[in-house]
Amino acid sequence: MKRLFLFLFVWVLAAACVFAAGMPVAAAKTRPNTSAIMVDELIGKSISQVAAEFGKPARVDASEFAFNWHVFNGDYKRFLMAGVDGGTVVAVYCNSQYLLSKGAIKIGTDRAMVRELLGAPITTKRIGNTVYVFPNTDRKDIFLIDGYYYYYYYDVFNKYKVTSVMIVKQEYEEELLGKPLALSDAAAAAYSRQSADLVNSIRARNGLNTLSHYGKAAAFALTRSEDMRDRAYFSHYTPEGNSPAFLARKYGITYRTLCENIAYGHRNAINAFEAFMNSKGHRKNILNKVKQIGVGTAAGGDRSVIVTYTLLIKK
């Protein structure tokens, strides 16, 4: 008998922001490098070859996959994550303005053009007697090409144009099909670090300042995620009715502006971030005139994973 498995992670987002008077922040200046990042050609290369082009990775992060992400954030306008197993690149994520995929797809390419070039996105995948169903969404397309899953993420606020791409070797993606969302402590910590990088990369693409890591805000964000996990609620307000603004002050954080994004159910930082960017309130917080960021991710519980972004201007 054939089995049908819905490959779907339920996720929810929420955003809040408290404003006080503040001066605009000047955009960060970086040395320009306008050469194309041909993401397809990175697949199969050695990590040393990638490092020769992008410099030494800032760090190596655990992931939900059976590979580690090597994070290249020395220039946020050329932000790149390379999934590496045995010294070889088996996955790539890029949202740089210099991205180039399949010879013609770049940031701003119409969704219709992507489908014209690559055909219809996949909606199901059969493995043995099980058929996995990929949820239909207007925010991304999934293609299976030459043994790799290609995820093209779209910007709903820019006429559904390409905003990033993730490529994952087929075997790593399919190993997770049908399995419950579960993150190790190392992967949850990496989720937080990558979230901050993703925020800075999109801010750089939009000509905004880079946010500095604020350890106290990160610790506060983690307590928020853990509290929601441990007490089985999901809201900017605690069951007692306390707001993020009140809780931050109680935690000892003084600020002129403080914003909070929360989400659950996303299996990695990339999916959570892309969902935030396609939600008006969350997007506004990410692109706000803030200076610092702290992110906290709590794994486990009924919602599998909860992430909190705290974005602020310290007083």
C-alpha positions as CSV (number, residue, x, y, z in Angstrom):
1,M,0.0,0.0,0.0
2,K,1.4,3.4,-1.0
3,R,1.9,5.9,1.8
4,L,1.5,9.6,1.5
5,F,3.6,11.8,3.7
6,L,3.1,15.5,3.9
7,F,6.5,17.2,4.0
8,L,5.4,20.2,5.9
9,F,6.7,22.1,8.9
10,V,4.1,24.3,10.6
11,W,5.6,27.7,11.3
12,V,4.4,30.9,12.8
13,L,5.8,34.4,13.0
14,A,5.2,37.4,15.2
15,A,6.8,40.8,15.4
16,A,6.8,43.7,17.8
17,C,8.7,47.0,18.0
18,V,9.0,49.8,20.5
19,F,10.3,53.2,19.2
20,A,12.0,56.1,20.8
21,A,13.6,59.1,19.1
22,G,16.9,58.3,17.4
23,M,19.2,59.5,14.7
24,P,19.5,57.7,11.4
25,V,22.5,55.3,11.1
26,A,25.0,55.7,8.3
27,A,25.5,52.8,5.9
28,A,28.6,50.7,6.3
29,K,31.3,51.1,3.7
30,T,33.0,48.0,2.2
31,R,35.5,47.6,-0.5
32,P,33.6,46.8,-3.7
33,N,33.9,43.5,-5.4
34,T,31.4,43.2,-8.2
35,S,32.4,39.9,-9.7
36,A,29.6,37.3,-10.1
37,I,29.2,34.6,-7.5
38,M,28.4,31.6,-9.7
39,V,26.9,29.4,-7.0
40,D,26.3,26.3,-9.2
41,E,30.1,26.1,-9.9
42,L,30.9,26.1,-6.2
43,I,29.2,22.7,-5.8
44,G,31.8,19.9,-5.9
45,K,34.7,22.1,-5.2
46,S,37.0,21.6,-2.3
47,I,36.6,24.0,0.6
48,S,40.2,25.2,0.1
49,Q,39.2,26.3,-3.5
50,V,36.2,28.2,-2.1
51,A,38.4,29.8,0.6
52,A,40.9,30.9,-2.1
53,E,38.1,32.9,-3.7
54,F,36.2,34.2,-0.6
55,G,38.8,34.2,2.1
56,K,38.9,32.1,5.2
57,P,35.4,31.3,6.6
58,A,34.5,33.1,9.8
59,R,33.5,29.9,11.4
60,V,32.2,26.3,10.8
61,D,28.6,25.7,12.0
62,A,26.7,22.6,12.7
63,S,23.4,22.1,10.8
64,E,20.4,19.9,10.7
65,F,22.0,18.1,7.7
66,A,24.9,15.6,7.8
67,F,27.3,18.4,6.9
68,N,28.6,21.6,8.4
69,W,28.1,25.1,7.1
70,H,31.3,27.1,6.4
71,V,30.2,30.8,6.8
72,F,31.8,33.5,4.7
73,N,30.8,36.8,6.2
74,G,33.9,39.0,5.7
75,D,32.0,41.1,3.2
76,Y,28.3,40.9,3.8
77,K,27.6,42.1,0.3
78,R,29.1,38.8,-0.8
79,F,27.7,36.7,1.9
80,L,27.9,32.9,1.3
81,M,27.4,29.7,3.3
82,A,29.0,26.5,1.9
83,G,27.9,23.1,3.2
84,V,30.9,20.9,3.4
85,D,31.3,17.2,3.9
86,G,34.7,15.5,3.7
87,G,36.3,18.7,2.5
88,T,33.9,18.9,-0.5
89,V,31.1,21.5,-1.0
90,V,27.8,19.7,-1.1
91,A,25.5,22.7,-0.5
92,V,25.4,26.5,-1.0
93,Y,23.3,29.3,0.2
94,C,23.7,32.8,-1.2
95,N,21.6,36.0,-1.1
96,S,24.3,38.4,-2.5
97,Q,23.4,41.0,-5.1
98,Y,26.2,39.3,-7.2
99,L,24.6,35.9,-7.2
100,L,24.4,34.1,-10.5
101,S,22.7,30.7,-11.0
102,K,22.1,28.6,-14.1
103,G,23.8,31.3,-16.2
104,A,20.8,33.7,-16.1
105,I,19.2,33.7,-12.7
106,K,20.2,36.4,-10.3
107,I,18.7,38.6,-7.6
108,G,15.6,40.3,-9.1
109,T,14.9,37.6,-11.7
110,D,11.2,37.1,-12.2
111,R,9.7,33.9,-10.8
112,A,8.1,33.3,-14.3
113,M,11.5,33.5,-15.9
114,V,12.9,30.9,-13.4
115,R,10.1,28.5,-14.3
116,E,10.6,29.2,-18.0
117,L,14.3,28.3,-17.6
118,L,13.9,25.3,-15.3
119,G,10.4,24.0,-15.9
120,A,7.8,23.3,-13.3
121,P,8.9,23.1,-9.7
122,I,8.5,19.8,-8.0
123,T,5.6,19.1,-5.7
124,T,6.2,15.5,-4.8
125,K,9.0,13.0,-4.4
126,R,8.7,9.2,-4.3
127,I,11.1,7.1,-2.3
128,G,10.2,3.5,-2.3
129,N,6.5,3.2,-1.5
130,T,6.3,6.6,0.1
131,V,5.3,9.8,-1.7
132,Y,6.4,13.0,0.0
133,V,4.4,16.1,-0.8
134,F,6.2,19.4,-0.8
135,P,3.8,22.2,0.3
136,N,2.8,24.6,-2.4
137,T,4.1,28.1,-1.6
138,D,4.4,31.3,-3.6
139,R,7.5,32.3,-1.6
140,K,9.9,29.7,-3.0
141,D,10.2,27.1,-5.8
142,I,12.0,23.7,-5.4
143,F,13.7,22.0,-8.4
144,L,15.5,18.7,-8.5
145,I,18.4,19.1,-11.0
146,D,21.2,16.7,-11.6
147,G,21.1,15.2,-8.1
148,Y,20.7,18.6,-6.3
149,Y,17.7,20.3,-4.8
150,Y,17.6,24.0,-5.8
151,Y,15.6,26.3,-3.6
152,Y,14.8,29.7,-5.2
153,Y,13.4,32.1,-2.6
154,Y,11.2,34.9,-3.8
155,D,10.4,38.4,-2.4
156,V,6.7,38.9,-2.2
157,F,7.2,42.7,-1.7
158,N,9.2,42.9,-5.0
159,K,6.8,41.2,-7.4
160,Y,8.0,37.7,-6.6
161,K,11.5,38.1,-7.8
162,V,14.4,36.0,-6.7
163,T,16.0,37.1,-3.4
164,S,18.3,34.1,-2.7
165,V,19.1,30.5,-3.6
166,M,20.0,27.4,-1.6
167,I,21.4,24.2,-3.3
168,V,21.6,21.0,-1.4
169,K,22.8,17.6,-2.6
170,Q,19.9,15.2,-3.0
171,E,21.1,12.6,-0.5
172,Y,21.4,15.1,2.4
173,E,17.9,16.6,1.8
174,E,16.2,13.2,1.4
175,E,17.8,11.9,4.5
176,L,15.5,14.3,6.5
177,L,12.3,13.5,4.6
178,G,9.6,12.3,7.0
179,K,11.7,12.8,10.1
180,P,10.5,15.1,12.9
181,L,12.3,18.5,13.2
182,A,15.0,18.1,15.8
183,L,18.1,20.2,16.4
184,S,21.2,19.5,18.4
185,D,22.4,22.1,20.9
186,A,25.2,22.9,18.5
187,A,22.8,23.3,15.6
188,A,20.5,25.6,17.6
189,A,23.5,27.8,18.6
190,A,24.5,27.9,14.9
191,Y,20.9,28.8,14.0
192,S,21.3,32.0,16.1
193,R,24.6,33.0,14.7
194,Q,23.5,32.5,11.1
195,S,20.3,34.5,11.8
196,A,22.4,37.5,12.7
197,D,24.5,37.0,9.6
198,L,21.5,36.8,7.4
199,V,20.1,40.0,8.8
200,N,23.4,41.8,8.2
201,S,23.7,40.4,4.6
202,I,20.2,41.7,3.6
203,R,21.0,45.0,5.3
204,A,24.2,45.3,3.3
205,R,22.3,44.6,0.1
206,N,19.9,47.4,1.0
207,G,22.7,49.9,1.8
208,L,22.2,49.8,5.6
209,N,24.6,49.6,8.4
210,T,25.9,46.3,9.8
211,L,24.5,45.4,13.2
212,S,26.9,44.6,15.9
213,H,26.4,41.5,18.1
214,Y,25.2,42.5,21.6
215,G,25.8,39.6,24.0
216,K,23.2,40.8,26.5
217,A,20.5,41.0,23.9
218,A,21.4,37.5,22.6
219,A,21.1,36.2,26.2
220,F,17.8,38.0,26.6
221,A,16.5,36.6,23.2
222,L,17.5,33.1,24.3
223,T,15.6,33.5,27.6
224,R,12.5,34.6,25.5
225,S,12.7,31.5,23.3
226,E,13.3,29.2,26.2
227,D,10.5,30.6,28.2
228,M,8.1,30.1,25.2
229,R,9.3,26.6,24.8
230,D,9.2,25.6,28.4
231,R,5.8,27.1,29.2
232,A,4.3,26.1,25.8
233,Y,3.1,29.5,24.6
234,F,4.0,31.7,21.6
235,S,3.5,35.4,21.9
236,H,5.3,38.6,22.4
237,Y,3.5,38.8,25.7
238,T,4.1,36.3,28.5
239,P,1.2,34.5,30.1
240,E,1.4,37.2,32.8
241,G,1.0,39.9,30.2
242,N,4.6,41.2,30.2
243,S,5.8,42.8,27.0
244,P,9.3,42.5,25.4
245,A,9.9,46.1,26.3
246,F,9.1,45.5,30.0
247,L,11.1,42.2,30.0
248,A,14.2,43.8,28.3
249,R,14.3,46.6,30.9
250,K,13.9,44.0,33.7
251,Y,16.8,42.1,32.2
252,G,18.9,45.2,32.4
253,I,18.8,46.3,28.8
254,T,18.3,50.1,28.3
255,Y,17.4,51.1,24.8
256,R,16.0,53.9,22.6
257,T,14.5,51.4,20.1
258,L,13.8,47.8,20.6
259,C,12.2,45.4,18.1
260,E,11.4,41.7,18.4
261,N,10.8,39.0,15.8
262,I,9.7,35.5,16.9
263,A,9.0,32.4,14.9
264,Y,8.7,28.6,15.4
265,G,8.8,25.5,13.3
266,H,11.4,26.5,10.8
267,R,14.1,23.8,10.5
268,N,16.9,26.2,9.8
269,A,17.9,29.9,10.1
270,I,17.5,30.3,6.3
271,N,13.9,29.4,6.2
272,A,13.0,31.4,9.2
273,F,14.8,34.5,7.9
274,E,13.2,34.2,4.4
275,A,9.8,33.9,6.0
276,F,10.5,37.0,8.2
277,M,11.5,39.0,5.0
278,N,8.2,38.0,3.4
279,S,6.2,39.4,6.3
280,K,5.7,43.1,6.5
281,G,6.2,43.7,10.2
282,H,9.2,41.4,10.5
283,R,10.8,42.8,7.4
284,K,10.4,46.3,8.8
285,N,12.1,45.3,12.0
286,I,15.0,43.7,10.1
287,L,15.6,46.8,7.9
288,N,14.9,49.2,10.8
289,K,17.4,52.0,11.8
290,V,18.8,49.9,14.6
291,K,22.4,49.2,15.6
292,Q,22.6,46.0,17.6
293,I,21.3,42.5,17.4
294,G,21.0,39.4,19.6
295,V,19.4,36.1,18.5
296,G,18.4,33.2,20.7
297,T,17.2,29.8,19.5
298,A,15.6,27.1,21.7
299,A,15.2,23.6,20.4
300,G,12.7,21.0,21.7
301,G,9.2,21.3,23.0
302,D,5.9,21.1,21.2
303,R,7.0,23.6,18.5
304,S,10.4,21.9,17.8
305,V,12.3,25.2,17.6
306,I,11.6,28.8,18.5
307,V,13.9,31.7,17.4
308,T,13.8,35.2,18.8
309,Y,15.5,38.2,17.1
310,T,16.1,41.2,19.4
311,L,17.1,44.3,17.4
312,L,17.8,47.6,19.2
313,I,19.6,50.8,19.7
314,K,21.2,50.9,23.1
315,K,20.7,54.0,25.2
